[in-house]
Amino acid sequence: MQFDWKSYFIFTSKEQKGIIVLGCILSLSLLLHYLLPTTSANQGNFSNSKNKPIKVFYFDPNLLDSMQGFQLGFSSKQMRTLYRYREKGGRFYKKEDLLKWYGVSESQAKALLPWVRIKAMDSSHDYQQNRNRKWEKYAPEQIDINHPKALDWIRVTGLPAYKVKRILTYQKWTGGFTSVQGLKKVYGITDFDFQMIYPYLKYQSNKSKKMAYQTMRYEDWMSLGIFDERAVYRILKLRKEKQGRLTWSEMVIQFDLTEAEAMVLKKRTNLSD
């Protein structure tokens, strides 16, 4: 029996099309390999692309704030690390200390070294002298979470005007924030926004300020010191049934408050007569 080797090279039309498609894919892969070589340097650049600065400028890491840090390519996590370091009394004495910043890669730090300018550290004598004394903790300017002026909010936090307007509207509607974390409830304030401006916020309790009964939570009613748990649940249920419409006199009668308790309710809440 004669071996017919030519039969192995006879293909149907479907097989011919498949071979052509595979050949095109292989050729394209080889072409991309030569045009776009995958080197470790390129991989490193890709992994650090999220840390590339928007713009560069001279900066002092001892005075760097969140908005400037974001422009230089630092993440919110890196900035929180910097704030913790400075709050504990840490300080950068020379620009090479930027390489010791925990969470910042060596390549990122080296790229920014030419732009570092440490104030009052010009001579080795000053450097040695300042190493031996304790630096004051970094204290950025802060704004009270219930501050009512939009221009101060924009100046201190750097937030755009439309977001500041939402904060002030929410503040007015609720009767004021009860904690810094309450800012997260404002529509349009993202977690990134909150992390960036958090170091510039503070909360000062003002017990003389009346609370808005329309939005008072369980903890707020309990803080008055005149209602027990059962009474607070009754208040919340009553407020829901009356669609948020309550009066001071109605509350006094409904819960049989003493004269002293009635005065506390009047002074601490915005309930009308």
N, C-alpha and C positions, 0 to 999 in steps of 0.2 A: 504494500500500500504506500503510495507516494504522499509525502507530507506537503500540504499546501500552505505555506507560510503566508501567502498573500491574503488569505481569508481573515487573518487577524487585523488587517488594516482596512477592512471594508466596514463602514459605519452607516447606520441609518441617518435620515435627515435630522431626527431629534438628537442623536448622539453627536452629530457634527455641530449642531447649534450649541450643545452643552460644552463641547470642547472649546469653541470660540469664546463663550462667556467666561469660562475658567481662565483661558489665556489672557483675556482683557483684564480680569481681576488681578491676576499675578503680575502682569505688566504694570498696572497702576500702583500696586503695592511696592514694587521695586523702584518705581519712579519717585514715589513719595518718600521712600527711605533715603534716597540720595539727595532729594531737594530739602527735606526736613529731617536731618539726622537727630536722633534722640540721644542726647548726651546727658551726662550727670549735671553739667552746668545748666543746660536748658531746663532740666527737671527741677533744679533748685530755684531757678528764676520763676518757674510756674508756681511752685509751692509758696513762694513768697510774694506773689503778685498782689494778694489782698493787703499786704503791708507796704505797698508802694505809696510814696507820699503824693498827695494832691498837688502840693507846692512846697518848696523848701525855703527856709529863711533862717537867719541867725536866732538862736534860742538858748536860754539858760534852763537846764533841766530842774534847777532848784525853784524856778518860778513858772514852769510850764503849766498851762491850764488845759482843760479838756478840749476846748475848741481848737486850740493851737496843736495839741497832740493829734487830734483827728486829721488835721491838714498835713501833718508830717508823716502820717501813715500808721500811727500807733492805734491799737484796738482799745475798746473800752476796758477789757480785762487788764491790759498792760498799764493803762492809766490808773486803774484802781490799785494795782500793785505799787505804782509810784506814789500815790497819795498815802497809802499805808506806811511806806518807807519814810516819807517825810514827816508824817504825823508822829512817828516814833523817834524823831530827832535826827534821822538820817540825812546826809547831804553829799552832793557831788563836789569834790575838791578840785578835780582836773577833768578835762574832757574825756580822757581814757577811762574814767570811772563809768562812762556810759555802757561799757562792755560788761559791767557787773550787774546791770539792770536785769533782774530775774524776769524771765518770760520773753525777753527781747533777743532774737537770734544774733549771732556774731556778724552775719552779713548785713543785717538791718542796721545794727549799731555802727558798723564801720562806714556805711554809706552816709550816715548823718554826722560823723565825727567832725568833718570840716566846717559844719554849721554850728557847732557848739561853742558858746561863749560864756565862760563862768565869770560872774562879776566879782570884783574885789579879790581876785586870785592871780594877780599878774606876776608876782615874784615868788621864788622858792621860800623866802623868809616869811612872807604872808601865808604861804601854804602850810609850813610847819607850825606857825603860830596858831592858825585856825584849826589845825588838826587837834591841838591840845585843849581847845575850849568847846563847850557844849553849845551847839547852835539852837536857836529858838525853833520851835515847831512851826512848820509852814501853815499859815492860816489865811486862806483865800477869803475875799469879801463874800459875805453870805447875806441872803435876803430871807425875811420871814415868809413862810408859806402862805400866810394870810395878808401879805402886803398888798394894798389896793391900787398902787400906781403902776401903769403899764410901762412907762419909760424906764423905771427902775428895774423892772423884770427883764426888759430887753437888754439894758446895759450890763447887768450882772450875769445873767444866764446865757445871753446870746441867742435866745429863742426868737423865731420870727414873730411879727406882730399878730398874725392871725391865731397862732397857738397861745400866745399870751392872752388874747381876748377870750378864748375859750376857758382858760384857767380862771380869769376874773369873773366870767359869767357863772361858772360852776361854783366858785367861791361865794358869790352873792346869793345864788339860788339855795345853797345848802346851809348858809349861815357861817361858813368858814371850815377849813380843814381841821381835823383833830389829830393829824400826824403827817409827817413828810410822805409816808407811803400812800396817803390818800390822793396824791397827785396822779397816780397811775389810773385812777378812775375817770380822769378827764378824757373825753373823746379826742383822739388825734395825738395824744402824748404816748409815743411808743416806748418800749422798754429801752431802746437805744437812747432816746431823748432823756429819759429818766436817769440812766446811768451817767450820761455826760454832764448833767446839771446837778446831780446829787450833792457833790461837794460844796455847791454854792447855796444850798437850802438849809433852813433851820426852822424849828417850830417852837414858838413861845406860847405857853398856855396862858390864856387870858380868861380867868374865871368870871370876871365882871361882864364879859361879852355874852349876850343872850344867844342861846341856841335856838335854831329853827325847829319847832316841834314837828313840822311837816316831814322832816328827814331824820329826826332823832332815832338812833338805833337803841337796841336793848341796853347796851353799855351806857349810853348817854342818859337814859331815864334812871338807871340804877345809880349813876354818879350823883344825882340830886340828893340822895340819901333820905328821901321821904316815901319811897315806894318799895314794897317787897317784890319778889319775882312774880307772884301770882297777879299782883296789881299791874305790873309792867305788861304782862301778856294781855291783860284786859284792855289796857290803853292802846296797844298795837292793834288789837282786834277792833276796838271802837273807832280808831282812826281810819282803818280800812273800810269799815261799814259806812262811815260818814264822808268818805272820799277826802280825807285829810282836813276836814273842817271841825276844829275843836275850839272851845272857848275856855278862858280861865275860870269863870264862875261855874261853868258846867263841870269842870274837873274837880273843883273844890267840893261841890255838892255830891257828885258821883262817888268820890272816894273818901268823903267825910273827913277832910283835912282840917287840922287845927289852924289857928291864926298864924302861928309861926311857919308851919308847913306851906300854907297858902302864900305867904310872903316870899318864901324861897322859890316857889314855882313861878311867881310873878317876876322876880329879879333874874332868874336864870334862864327863862324861856321867853319867846316872843308871843306867847298866848295873849290874845286881846280879851278885854272884859266882855 
